[in-house]
């Protein structure tokens, strides 16, 4: 009996391998989009927490937001003492809280280093809740006024 020398992969084995690789690439690509949505959702929750802390600052014997900052919110016990606003957001940028320059009865909450896509998504999340939202593509700064 003559023995065949099979040194390679069959067409079926190659087709199965290519199919599995295509499925894995699809899963990884979908996971990247989900991670971006998770970052936006995390920041939306953080912004809402900062907004609530700012509202409580206003309620606690302050008539305006003059003097508000992350430090003032921590001193008043409205944010955890270990909250560090530097490079703390999901995009590697800073959080800032300040009185609105045009109207100190309003507060501005800003996130730095926000991607264009995330900036647009955050605007959509807060357009009904905030008095104004802006995103500056050049500086990658997203700001909401409450």
C-alpha positions in Angstrom: 0.0 0.0 0.0 1.3 3.4 -1.0 1.4 6.0 1.8 0.5 9.6 1.0 2.7 12.4 2.3 0.2 15.1 3.6 2.3 18.1 4.6 -0.1 21.0 4.8 -3.6 22.1 5.7 -6.7 21.1 3.9 -9.0 23.6 2.3 -11.6 22.9 5.0 -9.1 23.6 7.8 -8.1 26.9 6.3 -11.7 28.0 5.8 -12.6 27.2 9.5 -9.5 29.2 10.6 -10.3 32.2 8.5 -13.9 32.1 9.7 -12.9 32.0 13.4 -10.4 34.9 12.8 -13.2 37.0 11.2 -15.5 36.3 14.2 -12.7 37.3 16.7 -12.0 40.6 14.8 -15.7 41.4 14.9 -15.9 40.8 18.6 -12.8 43.0 19.3 -14.1 45.8 17.1 -17.5 45.8 18.9 -15.8 45.8 22.2 -13.9 49.0 21.3 -17.2 50.8 20.7 -18.6 49.5 23.9 -15.6 50.8 25.9 -16.1 54.3 24.4 -19.8 54.3 25.4 -18.8 53.1 28.9 -16.3 56.1 29.2 -19.1 58.5 28.2 -21.5 57.0 30.6 -19.0 57.1 33.5 -18.3 60.8 32.8 -22.0 61.6 32.6 -22.4 60.1 36.1 -19.4 62.0 37.4 -20.7 65.2 35.9 -24.1 64.6 37.6 -22.3 64.0 40.9 -20.4 67.2 40.5 -23.6 69.1 39.6 -25.4 67.7 42.7 -22.4 68.7 44.9 -22.5 72.2 43.4 -26.2 72.5 44.0 -25.6 71.5 47.6 -22.9 74.1 47.9 -25.4 76.7 46.8 -27.9 75.4 49.3 -25.5 75.6 52.2 -25.6 79.3 53.0 -24.0 80.4 49.7 -26.1 82.7 47.6 -24.0 82.4 44.5 -21.4 80.0 43.1 -18.7 82.6 43.7 -15.6 80.8 45.1 -16.8 77.3 44.1 -14.1 74.9 43.1 -13.2 71.3 43.6 -11.3 72.3 46.7 -14.2 74.3 48.1 -16.5 71.3 47.5 -14.1 69.0 49.3 -13.7 71.4 52.2 -17.5 71.7 52.5 -17.7 67.9 52.7 -19.6 67.7 49.4 -16.9 65.6 47.6 -14.7 62.9 49.1 -11.5 64.3 50.5 -9.5 61.9 48.3 -11.1 63.1 45.1 -8.3 64.2 42.7 -9.5 66.2 39.7 -6.2 66.1 37.9 -6.1 63.6 35.0 -8.9 61.8 36.6 -11.6 61.7 33.9 -11.9 58.7 31.6 -10.1 60.6 28.8 -7.0 61.4 30.9 -8.0 65.0 31.5 -8.9 67.2 34.4 -12.2 68.1 36.0 -12.9 71.7 36.8 -15.8 73.4 38.6 -16.2 77.2 38.6 -18.7 79.9 38.8 -20.0 80.9 35.3 -18.1 84.0 34.2 -21.2 85.8 32.9 -23.6 84.7 35.7 -22.3 83.7 39.2 -25.7 82.1 39.9 -24.7 79.4 37.4 -21.9 76.9 37.7 -19.6 75.5 34.9 -18.4 72.0 35.0 -15.6 71.2 32.5 -13.7 68.1 31.4 -10.4 68.3 29.5 -8.9 66.0 26.9 -12.3 64.8 25.6 -12.4 63.2 22.2 -14.6 64.7 19.5 -17.0 61.8 19.5 -17.3 61.8 23.3 -17.8 65.6 23.3 -20.7 65.2 20.9 -22.2 62.4 23.0 -21.9 64.3 26.2 -23.6 67.3 24.6 -26.5 65.0 23.7 -26.7 63.5 27.2 -26.8 66.9 28.9 -28.7 69.1 26.4 -32.0 68.7 28.4 -30.4 69.0 31.8 -27.9 71.8 31.4 -28.5 75.5 30.5 -25.7 75.2 27.9 -23.1 72.7 26.7 -20.1 73.4 24.6 -17.3 71.4 23.1 -14.1 73.1 21.8 -12.4 70.8 19.4 -9.2 72.7 19.4 -8.6 72.5 23.1 -10.7 69.3 23.5 -12.6 71.0 26.4 -16.2 70.0 27.1 -18.2 72.4 29.4 -21.7 72.3 30.8 -23.4 75.3 32.5 -26.0 74.5 35.1 
